Amino acid sequence: MDTFADKVIQFYRNLQIHPQLPENVRILNPFIDNPDIPVIAERFYSKFYTDNRKRHMIVGINPGPGG
């Protein structure tokens, strides 16, 4: 059975984003734009998440300069 790390790494390897955006808007995807990021992420997840424990995901956005 795949570990949590395996699943996350596979998700990022297969992530494809193709929305219709205005010409002056683009998506930043560090997993495609920077070849070092997949290597670093794989090392991180393999070190800290090589198990099958249940996880909770907290989704949000960090505050801007105005708080």
All heavy atoms as a GROMACS GRO file, in nm:
protein
  553
    1MET      N    1   0.085  -0.119   0.000
    1MET     CA    2   0.000   0.000   0.000
    1MET      C    3   0.089   0.125   0.000
    1MET      O    4   0.189   0.130   0.071
    1MET     CB    5  -0.091  -0.002   0.122
    1MET     CG    6  -0.175   0.123   0.136
    1MET     SD    7  -0.281   0.120   0.281
    1MET     CE    8  -0.436   0.103   0.201
    2ASP      N    9   0.050   0.223  -0.079
    2ASP     CA   10   0.126   0.347  -0.085
    2ASP      C   11   0.116   0.423   0.047
    2ASP      O   12   0.012   0.425   0.112
    2ASP     CB   13   0.073   0.437  -0.196
    2ASP     CG   14   0.106   0.385  -0.334
    2ASP    OD1   15   0.198   0.303  -0.346
    2ASP    OD2   16   0.038   0.426  -0.429
    3THR      N   17   0.224   0.489   0.084
    3THR     CA   18   0.224   0.573   0.203
    3THR      C   19   0.163   0.708   0.168
    3THR      O   20   0.141   0.741   0.051
    3THR     CB   21   0.366   0.595   0.256
    3THR    OG1   22   0.439   0.670   0.159
    3THR    CG2   23   0.435   0.463   0.287
    4PHE      N   24   0.138   0.787   0.270
    4PHE     CA   25   0.088   0.923   0.247
    4PHE      C   26   0.186   1.001   0.161
    4PHE      O   27   0.146   1.072   0.069
    4PHE     CB   28   0.066   0.993   0.382
    4PHE     CG   29   0.011   1.132   0.368
    4PHE    CD1   30  -0.123   1.152   0.341
    4PHE    CD2   31   0.093   1.242   0.380
    4PHE    CE1   32  -0.174   1.279   0.326
    4PHE    CE2   33   0.044   1.370   0.366
    4PHE     CZ   34  -0.090   1.389   0.339
    5ALA      N   35   0.315   0.986   0.186
    5ALA     CA   36   0.417   1.053   0.106
    5ALA      C   37   0.408   1.013  -0.040
    5ALA      O   38   0.413   1.099  -0.129
    5ALA     CB   39   0.556   1.022   0.161
    6ASP      N   40   0.392   0.885  -0.067
    6ASP     CA   41   0.380   0.838  -0.205
    6ASP      C   42   0.262   0.903  -0.276
    6ASP      O   43   0.270   0.943  -0.392
    6ASP     CB   44   0.363   0.686  -0.210
    6ASP     CG   45   0.484   0.610  -0.159
    6ASP    OD1   46   0.597   0.661  -0.174
    6ASP    OD2   47   0.465   0.501  -0.103
    7LYS      N   48   0.150   0.913  -0.205
    7LYS     CA   49   0.029   0.971  -0.264
    7LYS      C   50   0.047   1.120  -0.294
    7LYS      O   51   0.004   1.167  -0.399
    7LYS     CB   52  -0.090   0.949  -0.171
    7LYS     CG   53  -0.129   0.803  -0.158
    7LYS     CD   54  -0.237   0.784  -0.054
    7LYS     CE   55  -0.265   0.638  -0.031
    7LYS     NZ   56  -0.362   0.616   0.077
    8VAL      N   57   0.109   1.193  -0.202
    8VAL     CA   58   0.131   1.336  -0.223
    8VAL      C   59   0.226   1.359  -0.340
    8VAL      O   60   0.201   1.442  -0.427
    8VAL     CB   61   0.185   1.404  -0.095
    8VAL    CG1   62   0.228   1.547  -0.122
    8VAL    CG2   63   0.081   1.399   0.015
    9ILE      N   64   0.334   1.285  -0.343
    9ILE     CA   65   0.433   1.298  -0.451
    9ILE      C   66   0.368   1.266  -0.586
    9ILE      O   67   0.387   1.339  -0.684
    9ILE     CB   68   0.555   1.208  -0.424
    9ILE    CG1   69   0.631   1.260  -0.302
    9ILE    CG2   70   0.646   1.201  -0.546
    9ILE    CD1   71   0.730   1.160  -0.244
   10GLN      N   72   0.290   1.160  -0.591
   10GLN     CA   73   0.220   1.124  -0.715
   10GLN      C   74   0.121   1.232  -0.757
   10GLN      O   75   0.108   1.263  -0.875
   10GLN     CB   76   0.148   0.990  -0.697
   10GLN     CG   77   0.094   0.932  -0.824
   10GLN     CD   78   0.204   0.890  -0.920
   10GLN    OE1   79   0.318   0.871  -0.885
   10GLN    NE2   80   0.168   0.878  -1.045
   11PHE      N   81   0.052   1.291  -0.660
   11PHE     CA   82  -0.042   1.399  -0.690
   11PHE      C   83   0.030   1.516  -0.757
   11PHE      O   84  -0.014   1.565  -0.861
   11PHE     CB   85  -0.110   1.447  -0.560
   11PHE     CG   86  -0.191   1.572  -0.579
   11PHE    CD1   87  -0.318   1.565  -0.633
   11PHE    CD2   88  -0.139   1.695  -0.544
   11PHE    CE1   89  -0.394   1.681  -0.651
   11PHE    CE2   90  -0.213   1.811  -0.562
   11PHE     CZ   91  -0.341   1.803  -0.616
   12TYR      N   92   0.141   1.559  -0.699
   12TYR     CA   93   0.214   1.672  -0.757
   12TYR      C   94   0.275   1.638  -0.893
   12TYR      O   95   0.280   1.724  -0.981
   12TYR     CB   96   0.322   1.721  -0.662
   12TYR     CG   97   0.268   1.804  -0.549
   12TYR    CD1   98   0.293   1.770  -0.417
   12TYR    CD2   99   0.190   1.916  -0.573
   12TYR    CE1  100   0.242   1.846  -0.313
   12TYR    CE2  101   0.139   1.992  -0.470
   12TYR     CZ  102   0.166   1.957  -0.340
   12TYR     OH  103   0.116   2.032  -0.238
   13ARG      N  104   0.318   1.517  -0.913
   13ARG     CA  105   0.374   1.476  -1.043
   13ARG      C  106   0.268   1.481  -1.153
   13ARG      O  107   0.300   1.507  -1.269
   13ARG     CB  108   0.431   1.336  -1.035
   13ARG     CG  109   0.563   1.327  -0.967
   13ARG     CD  110   0.615   1.185  -0.971
   13ARG     NE  111   0.741   1.175  -0.899
   13ARG     CZ  112   0.789   1.063  -0.851
   13ARG    NH1  113   0.724   0.949  -0.868
   13ARG    NH2  114   0.904   1.062  -0.786
   14ASN      N  115   0.144   1.453  -1.118
   14ASN     CA  116   0.037   1.446  -1.217
   14ASN      C  117  -0.052   1.570  -1.222
   14ASN      O  118  -0.146   1.574  -1.301
   14ASN     CB  119  -0.051   1.323  -1.191
   14ASN     CG  120   0.026   1.195  -1.213
   14ASN    OD1  121   0.094   1.180  -1.313
   14ASN    ND2  122   0.017   1.104  -1.118
   15LEU      N  123  -0.023   1.670  -1.140
   15LEU     CA  124  -0.106   1.790  -1.133
   15LEU      C  125  -0.098   1.867  -1.264
   15LEU      O  126   0.011   1.902  -1.310
   15LEU     CB  127  -0.060   1.878  -1.016
   15LEU     CG  128  -0.138   2.008  -0.996
   15LEU    CD1  129  -0.284   1.977  -0.961
   15LEU    CD2  130  -0.074   2.090  -0.886
   16GLN      N  131  -0.213   1.892  -1.323
   16GLN     CA  132  -0.220   1.971  -1.445
   16GLN      C  133  -0.330   2.074  -1.427
   16GLN      O  134  -0.441   2.039  -1.385
   16GLN     CB  135  -0.250   1.882  -1.564
   16GLN     CG  136  -0.144   1.777  -1.583
   16GLN     CD  137  -0.125   1.744  -1.729
   16GLN    OE1  138  -0.185   1.803  -1.816
   16GLN    NE2  139  -0.039   1.649  -1.755
   17ILE      N  140  -0.299   2.198  -1.458
   17ILE     CA  141  -0.393   2.307  -1.441
   17ILE      C  142  -0.406   2.378  -1.576
   17ILE      O  143  -0.309   2.428  -1.629
   17ILE     CB  144  -0.345   2.406  -1.333
   17ILE    CG1  145  -0.315   2.332  -1.203
   17ILE    CG2  146  -0.447   2.515  -1.310
   17ILE    CD1  147  -0.243   2.414  -1.100
   18HIS      N  148  -0.528   2.380  -1.630
   18HIS     CA  149  -0.551   2.442  -1.761
   18HIS      C  150  -0.678   2.526  -1.760
   18HIS      O  151  -0.768   2.504  -1.842
   18HIS     CB  152  -0.562   2.334  -1.869
   18HIS     CG  153  -0.442   2.248  -1.880
   18HIS    ND1  154  -0.322   2.293  -1.930
   18HIS    CD2  155  -0.421   2.119  -1.846
   18HIS    CE1  156  -0.234   2.196  -1.928
   18HIS    NE2  157  -0.291   2.089  -1.876
   19PRO      N  158  -0.689   2.624  -1.672
   19PRO     CA  159  -0.811   2.706  -1.671
   19PRO      C  160  -0.806   2.813  -1.781
   19PRO      O  161  -0.699   2.845  -1.834
   19PRO     CB  162  -0.808   2.771  -1.534
   19PRO     CG  163  -0.662   2.787  -1.507
   19PRO     CD  164  -0.597   2.664  -1.567
   20GLN      N  165  -0.920   2.869  -1.812
   20GLN     CA  166  -0.927   2.982  -1.903
   20GLN      C  167  -0.905   3.108  -1.820
   20GLN      O  168  -0.986   3.140  -1.733
   20GLN     CB  169  -1.064   2.987  -1.970
   20GLN     CG  170  -1.093   2.867  -2.059
   20GLN     CD  171  -1.001   2.866  -2.181
   20GLN    OE1  172  -0.966   2.970  -2.235
   20GLN    NE2  173  -0.961   2.748  -2.223
   21LEU      N  174  -0.794   3.176  -1.843
   21LEU     CA  175  -0.760   3.296  -1.766
   21LEU      C  176  -0.742   3.415  -1.859
   21LEU      O  177  -0.709   3.398  -1.977
   21LEU     CB  178  -0.628   3.273  -1.690
   21LEU     CG  179  -0.626   3.161  -1.587
   21LEU    CD1  180  -0.485   3.141  -1.535
   21LEU    CD2  181  -0.721   3.192  -1.473
   22PRO      N  182  -0.763   3.536  -1.807
   22PRO     CA  183  -0.734   3.654  -1.887
   22PRO      C  184  -0.586   3.656  -1.928
   22PRO      O  185  -0.501   3.594  -1.864
   22PRO     CB  186  -0.765   3.770  -1.792
   22PRO     CG  187  -0.853   3.712  -1.687
   22PRO     CD  188  -0.816   3.567  -1.676
   23GLU      N  189  -0.553   3.730  -2.033
   23GLU     CA  190  -0.417   3.731  -2.086
   23GLU      C  191  -0.313   3.776  -1.983
   23GLU      O  192  -0.201   3.730  -1.984
   23GLU     CB  193  -0.409   3.822  -2.208
   23GLU     CG  194  -0.471   3.761  -2.331
   23GLU     CD  195  -0.448   3.848  -2.452
   23GLU    OE1  196  -0.343   3.914  -2.460
   23GLU    OE2  197  -0.535   3.848  -2.540
   24ASN      N  198  -0.349   3.866  -1.894
   24ASN     CA  199  -0.252   3.919  -1.799
   24ASN      C  200  -0.248   3.841  -1.667
   24ASN      O  201  -0.185   3.884  -1.571
   24ASN     CB  202  -0.280   4.067  -1.771
   24ASN     CG  203  -0.419   4.088  -1.712
   24ASN    OD1  204  -0.506   4.002  -1.722
   24ASN    ND2  205  -0.441   4.202  -1.652
   25VAL      N  206  -0.312   3.725  -1.662
   25VAL     CA  207  -0.314   3.642  -1.542
   25VAL      C  208  -0.253   3.507  -1.575
   25VAL      O  209  -0.282   3.448  -1.678
   25VAL     CB  210  -0.458   3.623  -1.491
   25VAL    CG1  211  -0.461   3.529  -1.371
   25VAL    CG2  212  -0.522   3.756  -1.457
   26ARG      N  213  -0.166   3.458  -1.485
   26ARG     CA  214  -0.109   3.325  -1.505
   26ARG      C  215  -0.098   3.252  -1.373
   26ARG      O  216  -0.098   3.312  -1.266
   26ARG     CB  217   0.027   3.331  -1.574
   26ARG     CG  218   0.139   3.385  -1.491
   26ARG     CD  219   0.267   3.392  -1.576
   26ARG     NE  220   0.379   3.425  -1.491
   26ARG     CZ  221   0.471   3.338  -1.452
   26ARG    NH1  222   0.466   3.213  -1.492
   26ARG    NH2  223   0.570   3.375  -1.374
   27ILE      N  224  -0.090   3.122  -1.379
   27ILE     CA  225  -0.077   3.038  -1.261
   27ILE      C  226   0.070   3.009  -1.236
   27ILE      O  227   0.144   2.975  -1.329
   27ILE     CB  228  -0.154   2.906  -1.281
   27ILE    CG1  229  -0.303   2.935  -1.288
   27ILE    CG2  230  -0.122   2.807  -1.170
   27ILE    CD1  231  -0.387   2.815  -1.320
   28LEU      N  232   0.112   3.024  -1.113
   28LEU     CA  233   0.248   2.991  -1.074
   28LEU      C  234   0.247   2.849  -1.018
   28LEU      O  235   0.179   2.821  -0.920
   28LEU     CB  236   0.300   3.089  -0.969
   28LEU     CG  237   0.305   3.235  -1.010
   28LEU    CD1  238   0.346   3.322  -0.891
   28LEU    CD2  239   0.402   3.255  -1.124
   29ASN      N  240   0.318   2.761  -1.080
   29ASN     CA  241   0.328   2.623  -1.034
   29ASN      C  242   0.476   2.589  -1.016
   29ASN      O  243   0.543   2.555  -1.113
   29ASN     CB  244   0.262   2.527  -1.132
   29ASN     CG  245   0.262   2.384  -1.082
   29ASN    OD1  246   0.333   2.350  -0.987
   29ASN    ND2  247   0.184   2.299  -1.145
   30PRO      N  248   0.528   2.598  -0.894
   30PRO     CA  249   0.670   2.574  -0.872
   30PRO      C  250   0.714   2.433  -0.910
   30PRO      O  251   0.831   2.410  -0.937
   30PRO     CB  252   0.690   2.600  -0.723
   30PRO     CG  253   0.554   2.583  -0.663
   30PRO     CD  254   0.456   2.623  -0.769
   31PHE      N  255   0.621   2.337  -0.915
   31PHE     CA  256   0.659   2.201  -0.952
   31PHE      C  257   0.692   2.189  -1.100
   31PHE      O  258   0.758   2.095  -1.142
   31PHE     CB  259   0.549   2.103  -0.913
   31PHE     CG  260   0.543   2.081  -0.765
   31PHE    CD1  261   0.471   2.166  -0.683
   31PHE    CD2  262   0.615   1.979  -0.706
   31PHE    CE1  263   0.468   2.147  -0.546
   31PHE    CE2  264   0.614   1.960  -0.570
   31PHE     CZ  265   0.540   2.045  -0.490
   32ILE      N  266   0.646   2.283  -1.179
   32ILE     CA  267   0.678   2.285  -1.322
   32ILE      C  268   0.784   2.390  -1.352
   32ILE      O  269   0.875   2.368  -1.430
   32ILE     CB  270   0.552   2.313  -1.404
   32ILE    CG1  271   0.455   2.196  -1.390
   32ILE    CG2  272   0.586   2.337  -1.550
   32ILE    CD1  273   0.321   2.221  -1.455
   33ASP      N  274   0.773   2.506  -1.287
   33ASP     CA  275   0.859   2.620  -1.316
   33ASP      C  276   1.002   2.606  -1.262
   33ASP      O  277   1.092   2.674  -1.310
   33ASP     CB  278   0.797   2.749  -1.261
   33ASP     CG  279   0.661   2.778  -1.321
   33ASP    OD1  280   0.634   2.731  -1.433
   33ASP    OD2  281   0.580   2.847  -1.256
   34ASN      N  282   1.021   2.523  -1.162
   34ASN     CA  283   1.153   2.510  -1.100
   34ASN      C  284   1.186   2.362  -1.081
   34ASN      O  285   1.123   2.294  -1.001
   34ASN     CB  286   1.153   2.582  -0.964
   34ASN     CG  287   1.288   2.582  -0.898
   34ASN    OD1  288   1.374   2.499  -0.927
   34ASN    ND2  289   1.308   2.676  -0.808
   35PRO      N  290   1.286   2.310  -1.154
   35PRO     CA  291   1.316   2.167  -1.146
   35PRO      C  292   1.367   2.120  -1.010
   35PRO      O  293   1.366   2.001  -0.981
   35PRO     CB  294   1.422   2.147  -1.254
   35PRO     CG  295   1.481   2.281  -1.278
   35PRO     CD  296   1.373   2.381  -1.247
   36ASP      N  297   1.409   2.213  -0.924
   36ASP     CA  298   1.457   2.174  -0.790
   36ASP      C  299   1.342   2.142  -0.695
   36ASP      O  300   1.359   2.064  -0.601
   36ASP     CB  301   1.541   2.286  -0.728
   36ASP     CG  302   1.669   2.312  -0.805
   36ASP    OD1  303   1.722   2.218  -0.866
   36ASP    OD2  304   1.716   2.428  -0.804
   37ILE      N  305   1.227   2.202  -0.717
   37ILE     CA  306   1.115   2.187  -0.623
   37ILE      C  307   1.067   2.042  -0.612
   37ILE      O  308   1.049   1.994  -0.499
   37ILE     CB  309   1.000   2.282  -0.661
   37ILE    CG1  310   1.044   2.428  -0.652
   37ILE    CG2  311   0.876   2.256  -0.574
   37ILE    CD1  312   1.091   2.472  -0.514
   38PRO      N  313   1.045   1.968  -0.720
   38PRO     CA  314   1.002   1.829  -0.702
   38PRO      C  315   1.101   1.744  -0.622
   38PRO      O  316   1.061   1.660  -0.542
   38PRO     CB  317   0.989   1.777  -0.845
   38PRO     CG  318   0.969   1.898  -0.928
   38PRO     CD  319   1.047   2.007  -0.861
   39VAL      N  320   1.230   1.769  -0.642
   39VAL     CA  321   1.332   1.693  -0.568
   39VAL      C  322   1.324   1.726  -0.419
   39VAL      O  323   1.325   1.636  -0.334
   39VAL     CB  324   1.473   1.726  -0.623
   39VAL    CG1  325   1.580   1.658  -0.539
   39VAL    CG2  326   1.484   1.686  -0.769
   40ILE      N  327   1.313   1.855  -0.388
   40ILE     CA  328   1.305   1.898  -0.248
   40ILE      C  329   1.178   1.846  -0.183
   40ILE      O  330   1.180   1.794  -0.070
   40ILE     CB  331   1.312   2.052  -0.239
   40ILE    CG1  332   1.450   2.100  -0.283
   40ILE    CG2  333   1.280   2.100  -0.098
   40ILE    CD1  334   1.460   2.248  -0.309
   41ALA      N  335   1.064   1.857  -0.252
   41ALA     CA  336   0.937   1.811  -0.197
   41ALA      C  337   0.939   1.660  -0.174
   41ALA      O  338   0.891   1.613  -0.071
   41ALA     CB  339   0.823   1.848  -0.292
   42GLU      N  340   0.996   1.585  -0.267
   42GLU     CA  341   1.002   1.440  -0.251
   42GLU      C  342   1.087   1.402  -0.130
   42GLU      O  343   1.050   1.314  -0.053
   42GLU     CB  344   1.058   1.374  -0.377
   42GLU     CG  345   1.049   1.224  -0.372
   42GLU     CD  346   1.076   1.158  -0.507
   42GLU    OE1  347   1.066   1.226  -0.611
   42GLU    OE2  348   1.105   1.038  -0.506
   43ARG      N  349   1.197   1.470  -0.110
   43ARG     CA  350   1.280   1.443   0.009
   43ARG      C  351   1.204   1.474   0.137
   43ARG      O  352   1.207   1.399   0.234
   43ARG     CB  353   1.408   1.527   0.004
   43ARG     CG  354   1.507   1.478  -0.096
   43ARG     CD  355   1.630   1.564  -0.095
   43ARG     NE  356   1.720   1.528  -0.205
   43ARG     CZ  357   1.822   1.601  -0.244
   43ARG    NH1  358   1.849   1.715  -0.183
   43ARG    NH2  359   1.899   1.561  -0.343
   44PHE      N  360   1.133   1.589   0.138
   44PHE     CA  361   1.058   1.631   0.257
   44PHE      C  362   0.948   1.530   0.291
   44PHE      O  363   0.940   1.481   0.404
   44PHE     CB  364   0.997   1.770   0.234
   44PHE     CG  365   0.905   1.813   0.344
   44PHE    CD1  366   0.956   1.868   0.460
   44PHE    CD2  367   0.768   1.798   0.331
   44PHE    CE1  368   0.871   1.907   0.563
   44PHE    CE2  369   0.683   1.838   0.433
   44PHE     CZ  370   0.735   1.893   0.549
   45TYR      N  371   0.863   1.499   0.192
   45TYR     CA  372   0.752   1.407   0.219
   45TYR      C  373   0.802   1.267   0.253
   45TYR      O  374   0.744   1.200   0.339
   45TYR     CB  375   0.655   1.403   0.101
   45TYR     CG  376   0.569   1.527   0.096
   45TYR    CD1  377   0.590   1.623  -0.001
   45TYR    CD2  378   0.469   1.549   0.189
   45TYR    CE1  379   0.512   1.739  -0.006
   45TYR    CE2  380   0.391   1.663   0.186
   45TYR     CZ  381   0.413   1.757   0.088
   45TYR     OH  382   0.337   1.870   0.085
   46SER      N  383   0.909   1.223   0.189
   46SER     CA  384   0.963   1.091   0.218
   46SER      C  385   1.022   1.084   0.359
   46SER      O  386   1.021   0.978   0.422
   46SER     CB  387   1.071   1.054   0.116
   46SER     OG  388   1.014   1.041  -0.011
   47LYS      N  389   1.071   1.196   0.408
   47LYS     CA  390   1.130   1.197   0.542
   47LYS      C  391   1.023   1.205   0.652
   47LYS      O  392   1.034   1.136   0.754
   47LYS     CB  393   1.224   1.316   0.555
   47LYS     CG  394   1.293   1.324   0.690
   47LYS     CD  395   1.397   1.432   0.696
   47LYS     CE  396   1.468   1.434   0.829
   47LYS     NZ  397   1.575   1.533   0.835
   48PHE      N  398   0.920   1.286   0.631
   48PHE     CA  399   0.826   1.314   0.740
   48PHE      C  400   0.689   1.248   0.726
   48PHE      O  401   0.612   1.249   0.821
   48PHE     CB  402   0.807   1.465   0.755
   48PHE     CG  403   0.931   1.537   0.799
   48PHE    CD1  404   1.003   1.614   0.709
   48PHE    CD2  405   0.978   1.525   0.929
   48PHE    CE1  406   1.119   1.680   0.748
   48PHE    CE2  407   1.094   1.590   0.969
   48PHE     CZ  408   1.164   1.667   0.879
   49TYR      N  409   0.655   1.193   0.609
   49TYR     CA  410   0.520   1.141   0.589
   49TYR      C  411   0.518   1.000   0.532
   49TYR      O  412   0.424   0.963   0.462
   49TYR     CB  413   0.442   1.236   0.497
   49TYR     CG  414   0.414   1.370   0.560
   49TYR    CD1  415   0.495   1.479   0.532
   49TYR    CD2  416   0.309   1.385   0.649
   49TYR    CE1  417   0.471   1.602   0.591
   49TYR    CE2  418   0.284   1.507   0.708
   49TYR     CZ  419   0.366   1.615   0.678
   49TYR     OH  420   0.342   1.736   0.736
   50THR      N  421   0.617   0.920   0.560
   50THR     CA  422   0.620   0.782   0.511
   50THR      C  423   0.544   0.692   0.608
   50THR      O  424   0.602   0.610   0.680
   50THR     CB  425   0.766   0.736   0.492
   50THR    OG1  426   0.832   0.830   0.408
   50THR    CG2  427   0.773   0.601   0.424
   51ASP      N  428   0.413   0.711   0.610
   51ASP     CA  429   0.324   0.630   0.693
   51ASP      C  430   0.185   0.637   0.633
   51ASP      O  431   0.165   0.697   0.528
   51ASP     CB  432   0.325   0.680   0.839
   51ASP     CG  433   0.285   0.825   0.852
   51ASP    OD1  434   0.182   0.864   0.792
   51ASP    OD2  435   0.352   0.901   0.922
   52ASN      N  436   0.089   0.578   0.700
   52ASN     CA  437  -0.049   0.580   0.652
   52ASN      C  438  -0.145   0.634   0.756
   52ASN      O  439  -0.263   0.598   0.757
   52ASN     CB  440  -0.091   0.439   0.608
   52ASN     CG  441  -0.027   0.400   0.478
   52ASN    OD1  442  -0.034   0.476   0.381
   52ASN    ND2  443   0.038   0.286   0.475
   53ARG      N  444  -0.096   0.721   0.842
   53ARG     CA  445  -0.182   0.781   0.944
   53ARG      C  446  -0.283   0.875   0.879
   53ARG      O  447  -0.256   0.934   0.775
   53ARG     CB  448  -0.098   0.857   1.046
   53ARG     CG  449  -0.010   0.766   1.127
   53ARG     CD  450   0.073   0.834   1.232
   53ARG     NE  451   0.045   0.973   1.252
   53ARG     CZ  452   0.134   1.061   1.295
   53ARG    NH1  453   0.256   1.023   1.322
   53ARG    NH2  454   0.102   1.187   1.312
   54LYS      N  455  -0.397   0.892   0.943
   54LYS     CA  456  -0.497   0.987   0.893
   54LYS      C  457  -0.446   1.128   0.915
   54LYS      O  458  -0.376   1.155   1.013
   54LYS     CB  459  -0.630   0.968   0.966
   54LYS     CG  460  -0.702   0.844   0.924
   54LYS     CD  461  -0.840   0.841   0.983
   54LYS     CE  462  -0.914   0.719   0.932
   54LYS     NZ  463  -1.053   0.720   0.972
   55ARG      N  464  -0.480   1.217   0.825
   55ARG     CA  465  -0.435   1.356   0.832
   55ARG      C  466  -0.554   1.449   0.816
   55ARG      O  467  -0.656   1.414   0.758
   55ARG     CB  468  -0.337   1.386   0.719
   55ARG     CG  469  -0.226   1.285   0.708
   55ARG     CD  470  -0.095   1.346   0.749
   55ARG     NE  471   0.012   1.250   0.724
   55ARG     CZ  472   0.091   1.205   0.818
   55ARG    NH1  473   0.078   1.244   0.940
   55ARG    NH2  474   0.186   1.119   0.790
   56HIS      N  475  -0.540   1.571   0.868
   56HIS     CA  476  -0.637   1.677   0.849
   56HIS      C  477  -0.570   1.784   0.765
   56HIS      O  478  -0.453   1.816   0.784
   56HIS     CB  479  -0.680   1.739   0.983
   56HIS     CG  480  -0.751   1.642   1.071
   56HIS    ND1  481  -0.885   1.614   1.059
   56HIS    CD2  482  -0.706   1.564   1.171
   56HIS    CE1  483  -0.919   1.524   1.148
   56HIS    NE2  484  -0.812   1.491   1.218
   57MET      N  485  -0.645   1.840   0.673
   57MET     CA  486  -0.590   1.945   0.587
   57MET      C  487  -0.660   2.076   0.621
   57MET      O  488  -0.783   2.083   0.625
   57MET     CB  489  -0.613   1.911   0.441
   57MET     CG  490  -0.551   2.009   0.348
   57MET     SD  491  -0.547   1.949   0.179
   57MET     CE  492  -0.688   2.033   0.112
   58ILE      N  493  -0.581   2.177   0.648
   58ILE     CA  494  -0.632   2.310   0.675
   58ILE      C  495  -0.600   2.396   0.554
   58ILE      O  496  -0.483   2.411   0.518
   58ILE     CB  497  -0.570   2.370   0.802
   58ILE    CG1  498  -0.602   2.278   0.921
   58ILE    CG2  499  -0.619   2.511   0.825
   58ILE    CD1  500  -0.532   2.316   1.049
   59VAL      N  501  -0.701   2.451   0.491
   59VAL     CA  502  -0.683   2.530   0.371
   59VAL      C  503  -0.718   2.674   0.403
   59VAL      O  504  -0.817   2.704   0.467
   59VAL     CB  505  -0.773   2.478   0.256
   59VAL    CG1  506  -0.757   2.561   0.133
   59VAL    CG2  507  -0.742   2.332   0.228
   60GLY      N  508  -0.634   2.764   0.357
   60GLY     CA  509  -0.659   2.906   0.378
   60GLY      C  510  -0.559   2.988   0.302
   60GLY      O  511  -0.482   2.937   0.222
   61ILE      N  512  -0.564   3.116   0.325
   61ILE     CA  513  -0.470   3.206   0.260
   61ILE      C  514  -0.409   3.294   0.368
   61ILE      O  515  -0.477   3.335   0.463
   61ILE     CB  516  -0.540   3.288   0.151
   61ILE    CG1  517  -0.440   3.373   0.074
   61ILE    CG2  518  -0.653   3.372   0.206
   61ILE    CD1  519  -0.492   3.433  -0.054
   62ASN      N  520  -0.280   3.320   0.354
   62ASN     CA  521  -0.217   3.405   0.454
   62ASN      C  522  -0.260   3.550   0.431
   62ASN      O  523  -0.289   3.591   0.319
   62ASN     CB  524  -0.065   3.392   0.447
   62ASN     CG  525  -0.009   3.418   0.310
   62ASN    OD1  526  -0.081   3.406   0.211
   62ASN    ND2  527   0.116   3.454   0.302
   63PRO      N  528  -0.269   3.628   0.537
   63PRO     CA  529  -0.316   3.766   0.522
   63PRO      C  530  -0.218   3.852   0.442
   63PRO      O  531  -0.099   3.830   0.445
   63PRO     CB  532  -0.329   3.816   0.666
   63PRO     CG  533  -0.243   3.724   0.746
   63PRO     CD  534  -0.238   3.594   0.673
   64GLY      N  535  -0.273   3.947   0.372
   64GLY     CA  536  -0.190   4.042   0.296
   64GLY      C  537  -0.131   4.147   0.387
   64GLY      O  538  -0.141   4.141   0.509
   65PRO      N  539  -0.067   4.247   0.329
   65PRO     CA  540   0.000   4.351   0.408
   65PRO      C  541  -0.095   4.424   0.503
   65PRO      O  542  -0.054   4.470   0.607
   65PRO     CB  543   0.056   4.446   0.304
   65PRO     CG  544   0.055   4.373   0.176
   65PRO     CD  545  -0.048   4.267   0.186
   66GLY      N  546  -0.223   4.431   0.466
   66GLY     CA  547  -0.319   4.501   0.552
   66GLY      C  548  -0.372   4.415   0.664
   66GLY      O  549  -0.451   4.461   0.747
   67GLY      N  550  -0.329   4.289   0.673
   67GLY     CA  551  -0.376   4.200   0.780
   67GLY      C  552  -0.498   4.130   0.739
   67GLY      O  553  -0.561   4.055   0.795
   0.00000   0.00000   0.00000
